[in-house]
Amino acid sequence: MDSVTQAALGAGVTALCVPAGHRRKALLAGAMLGTLPDLDVFIDYGDAVANFTYHRSVSHSLFVLVPGAIGVWALLRRLWAPVRMAPGAWLLAIMLALVTHPLLDAHTAYGTQLFWPIESIPVAWATLFIIDPAFTSPLVVGAVLSAIRPARSWSRKALIVGMTLSCLYLSWSWVAKTVVERDAHYSLAAEGQAGAAVFSVPTPFNTLLWRVVAMTDDGYREGFRSLLYGRSSLSFTRHPSDMAAMRAADDIWAVRRLGWFANGFVSAEVVNDVLVVQRSAHGAGTEIRVSLCRRAPRQRGLARNTDRIARRRSDPRRCRPGIGSSAPPIAGIPSRLRLIYAARTGPVASPRVPIFGESIFQSIS
């Protein structure tokens, strides 16, 4: 979720746990702790794909945050008088401020590695969009009211009411997702796709209009479901995907990593010797481009906010591996093509494929 939401949630749960005399301090400390796990965005893991897929991993793991909360509490107990005065309350407050962050993130479609270092598919319950004013507003209002008059009896009530309203909205999002996916399965069964894997995600800023993606053997199908119209069938649009090219590129770490991160909800197409791989559950906002030639022209209309594929100084009409490379042809792709994965940080050694250029990997979440 966005930083404002995480800060408001951290502030609220922290202030609810501590004595009234510590409430204003708890609001500030909780807001800081609530956004702490997202500082991993400043870590450079070596290339754009790694940066994208390792975000929400170590810093969002329950196996890291629980002992981390105890460590923070122990440190503050030595340095800060309020924690020494009410150690039990502050331990609970710090624990909740840190742990609620990844649990809330897991309700988005991005994917949160709650159980790192265990190699499991990132958790993406996808019941909320990353910014949802209906969820955030009660938390913010409750925190602001409590900060104005922290010692008043209604200060705690404001926090409780705000937290309750947000939790009720979160519960509603689960109900909405259940209804949407039930109708999606019915509609897919009617089209002869009863066994298709389904992923649903709310559209921006609401939980009333949902986007549904169903993976098929030849690509994926996309449909939208509005809960304002009662129970209804979904009309799906078919999107083909070049699965042969996707399988042929499976030995490229970035392609394989994205497939794992998206739990198989990926699509691929080859456009002018460029393999475009994107998370089908997110549409064109999240993609990698893998050049199949030494030079790959920029493609318009494939994704918003994408950068230019890096161009080699050699003859652009020739399509061959890098100098000194003996990369063999890839099965399923014409022999004249060679996969060259574009990594953001420049040349990176690879046992199979020479790596050059710049990676294209954008995400809306």
N, C-alpha and C positions, 0 to 999 in steps of 0.2 A: 504494500500500500504506500501511498504518498507520505512524505515526512510529517506533514501537518497532522494527519490521522494518527500516525505512530506516536508523535509527541503528545497529542491529546489523550490517547489511550494510556500511555505510560504515566502521564501526570495524574490521570484520574485514579488508576488502580493504586498508585503510590500514596496519594492523599487520603484515600479511603482506609488505608491500613494503619496510618500513624496517628498519634494523639493530635487533638485540635491545635495545640500550641505549635506543632511542627508542620501544620498543613501547608502554609505558603512555601516553606522550604521544600516540602515534599513535592509540590507541584513543579517547581523548577528542576529538582533532582530527577523526578520521574520523567519529565519531558526530555531531559538529556539522555537518560538511560534508555528511554523508549526508541530513540533514534540511533543509539550506539551500534547495533548490529549492521546497519547500512553503511557504516564507514568502510566496509570492504570494497565499495565501489572505487576507492582510491588505490587499491592494490592492482598492480599490473602483473598478470599471470603469463605474459609473453606474447599473446596475440589476441585478436578481437573475439574469436570463438571461445577461447579459454576464459577470457574476461567475462563473457556473457554466461557461460555455463557453470563457472565456479562462483559467481555471485549467488548469494543465498546458500552457501554451502557451509564452510567452517564456522562463520560468524552467526549462522542461523541454526546450528545443530543443537538439539536439546542436550546432547552429551557434552557439549562445550559450555552452553549457557548456564546450566544448573550449577556445576562447580565454579564457573566464572562468577555467578552471582554471590556465591559464598565467599569467594576471594575478594570481590568488591566490598561486601559487607564487612569482612575482617579488616580490610584496609581503612574503611571509613570509621570503623569502631575505634581505631587507634588515633585517627586524625580529626574526627568531627564529633562534637559534644552531643548533638541530637541523637545520633546512633547509639552512643554510650548510655543515654538516658532511657531509651526504649529499644534495646537490641532485638528482642523478638519481633516486635512490630516492623522494625526496619528491615530485618532479614526477609520477612514475608513480602514487604513492599518492593525491595530490590529484585527479589526472585520473580515476582509477577510482572514488574516493569520490563524485564529482559525476556522472559519466556513468552509473554503474550505477543511480542513482536513477530517471531516466526510463525506462531499459530495463526495470527491474522493474515500474514503474507501467504500462508498456505491456502487461504480462501480465494486467492487470485489465480489467474491462469498461467502465471510465469513459471512456477515450479520452485518449490522450496525443499532443500535437502535436510529435512528434520533429523534424520538419523545418521548423518555423516559421522564417522568415516565408513559406515556400512554402505556398500554399493547397492542402493535401491533406487527405483525410479523416483525422481523428485515429486513431492506431493503437490498437486495442483487441483484442489477441489473446485475451483473456478465458480464460486457462487457470487463473487463480487468483482466489479471492475476495479482497477487500481485506484481510481478516484471516484468516490460515491458520496456526494453531499448529504444524502439521507442518513448514511451511517456516521459520518464525521461530525455533522452539525450538533447533535445532542452532546457529544463528548466535549466539543469546544465550548459550547454554552455553559455546560456544567462546570468546566475547569475555570472559565473566566469569572463566573458568579462566585465560585468558591474562593478565588484569589482576591476578589474585592473585599469580602468580609469573611476571612477564614475562621474566625472565632465564633461567629454566629451559629445558632442551632440549625438554621436553614442551609448553611454552607455544605454540610455533609449530605443533606437531603438533595441539594442540587446535583451533587456528584452521583448519588444513587439513581436519581431520575434519569440523568443523561446516560449513565451506563446501562440502565434497564432498557431505555428506548433503543439504544444501539444494538443491544443483544437481541431484542425482539425483532429488529430489522434483519439482523444476521440470521436468525431462525427462519424468518420469512424467505430469505434468499435460498435456503435449503429446500423449502417447500416448493418454491417456484422452479428450481432446477429439477426437482423430481417430476413435477408436472410436465415440464418441457421435454425431458428425456423420455417419459412415458409416451407422449404423443409422437415423438420422433421415431421411436421403435415401431409404433403402430403404422406410421406412414411408410417407413422403410420396408416393413413386412409386406405391405400392399404393393410395393414396387419390386418385390423379389429380392430384397437385400436384408433379410431378417437377421443374418449373422454379422452385420457390419458393426464395427466398433464405433461408438458415438462419443463425441466430446461437445459439450455445450458451454457457452460462456455468455454472460450478459453484455449487452452493448454499452457504450460509455455512459456513465453517470446514472444508471438506473438498473432495476431488476425486473422490468416489465417486458422489455424487448430483448430476445435472446438470439444468438447466432448458434447454429448447430452444424457440426461437421461430422460426416460419416465416411470412414475409410472403406474403399472398395478395391477390388483386384486391379483395376485399371486407373485408379486415381482417387478422387474424393468427391463427395456431394455436399453441397452447402445449402442450408435453408434458414429461414428466420421464423420465429414464433413469438407473437404478441399475446400476452396474458390479458389484454384488455378486451379480447374478443371471445372469451370463454374457450371451451374445448374445441379444437379444430385440427385438421390434418395439415401437415407441412408440405409445401411444394419445394422440391430440391432441384438445384441446378448442378449439372454434372460438370466436373473439372477433370480433364485427363491429366495423367502424370506419367512421365517417362521412367517407369520402374526399372527397366533394363539398365538405363544409364545410372540410376541410383545404386543398383546392386553392383555395377561395374566400378563405381567410385567408393565402394565400401571400405577399401583398404586405406583410404584417406582418413586420417584421424578426425578432422573437422566434420566431415560428413557423417561418420559413424557416431561421433559425440553428439551431434545435433539430433540424430535419430533416437539415441538413447534419452537425451534430455526431453524430447518432445513425446516420448513413449510411442514412437512410430507414427505420430500424426505429422508427417512431412510429405511434401510433394516436390517433384523435380521436372524440369524441362530443359532442353538444350536449345539455346537461341544464339545463332551465329558463333558456334563453337564455344559457347559459355554455358556450363551447367549451372543452373539456378536452382538452389535447394532452399526451401522455406518451410516454416512451420505452418501447415495447413490450418491448424486451429487458430492461428492469428492472422491469416491472410497475408497480404504482401508487405506487411510492416516488419517482418523478421526473416532475414534471408542470408545465405552465403552464396557467393558466386565463385565458381571454380573454372578458371580459364582452361580451355581445351587446346589453346594455341598460344604462340608466343605473344600475340597481340590480340586483345579483346576489346572491341569498340563498346562504348557506353550504350546501354539499352534504356530507352525511355518507356515509361508507363509500367515497368515491372514492379517498382516499389518506390515509396516516397522516401525522401531524405537519404538516398544512397549515394555513395561516392563513386568517383571514376575508377574503373579497373586500370591498374597500372600498366603502362605500355613499355615494351622493350625497345631498345634503340635499333634492333636488327630489322631486317626487311619484314614489314607487317604482312606481306602476302605469303610468307612461309610459315608453316605450322610444324614445329619440331621441338624436341626436348632442348634443355639448356646446354650450353657449351660444356663438353666433357661428360655429358650424361649418357647413360645407356639404358634409359627407362624403356621397358618393352611396351608393345601395344597392350591396351586394356581390353579384356574380353567384352564383347557386346557393343564396343564403340569402334568405328572405322579405324583401320590401322594408321591412317595419316594423322589421327588426333592423339595428343598426349595430354594427360591431366597435369596441370600445373596449379597447385593450390596457392591461392594468394593469401599471404599472412601479413597482418598489419605492420609488423615490426621489420619487414624486409627479409632477406635471405635466411632461411632456417634449414638445417640439414635434415634430410629424409632418406631412409634406406631404399625407398622405391621411386619417389617422385621428386624432381627438383622443385623448390619452392621459391617463388619470387613475388614481388609486387605488394598489393594492398588488399586486405580483406574487406568484404562488404558484409556487414552484419549489423542490422538495425533492429530494434525492438520497441514496441509501444509499451512494454511493461517492465 
